Amino acid sequence: MKKTLIGAALFLAAAHTWACASCGCSLNTDYGSQGMGNNGGWTLDLRYDRVNQNQLRSGTQSISAANASRVTNAVTGGPAEVEVYTLNRYVTASLDYNDGEQWGLTTWLPVVSRQHMTGGADGDGAYTSKDHGVGDIKLIGRYFGWAEMRDWGLQWGLKLPTGRFNATDVTGTTPVDPGLQLGSKTTDWIVGAYKFGSLWSTEDWGYFLNVQYQRAMNQSHIPANLVHLGESGTYRPGNAWHANIGFNYHGFEQWTPTIQFNYLNKKADGGSAGDSWATGGQLWYVTPGAMVNLNDQIKVLLNLQLPLHQQINGIQLTPKYIASVGVRIGF
């Protein structure tokens, strides 16, 4: 009963996508790392992501709740937990400064709304929970001063333990699993690199690449109010690799269509309260999208992330798609 979502990980990228915490959202919305916004100055992004995890999966296949209830948890030796759904909504504000010559810094502030229902293991431990609030803030810097064209750079930063880690179910009597809390209460370091450029020596077609790694530097400890309810131990989210490759077309005046392929490789969670059986996995997504120019300062961002391949550990909930819409304001 200590599930981490294998569907929401990230506002990753040069400081971009981890709206989702491990459910597969490895979408790159850092348009500086895509070559579509690398001019100097300030930029404010507001983004909304909806991730409805309502599909039970085991390995690479979907599985019914009835069949899932007959599976044995290889770690505990008891029956597997059968979750019903997890509905995640994320509103993320990111403020970016870029000096236009050598470096930039992005701050990501997510606000999370999460509803979850589980049938528990063999009916034991069933609960419904609802929670909302600020998630874990990220600070990610980038340096791109080595290249004359400013078309590649390195990234480094931190995820800070700002999200709450003490939620209970709607009755206040059952602790919410560590992977479903608004934050992990760990400080994570983040490193990455990106590259973008033109295809076929043209000005209309572009490409972008990004890879990023995140690792927790510490374990969190179950807070006193959850210990009082019978929960105990430590929690450490699994290390995660994110990679994106994408293409964009600049031949239209008012909008730029994009397509990207997103990869997430997340290890299982650790700690005595972490679920080392039904967390982590490898996920591939394809994401068609567009950036619509309202004027020189304001752009609307649209993306739809669709699964290509999902290979998850244990039995977990995954989304059938991830919808994302946002606005980008330069000033």
Disulfide bonds with the S-S distance in Angstrom:
none
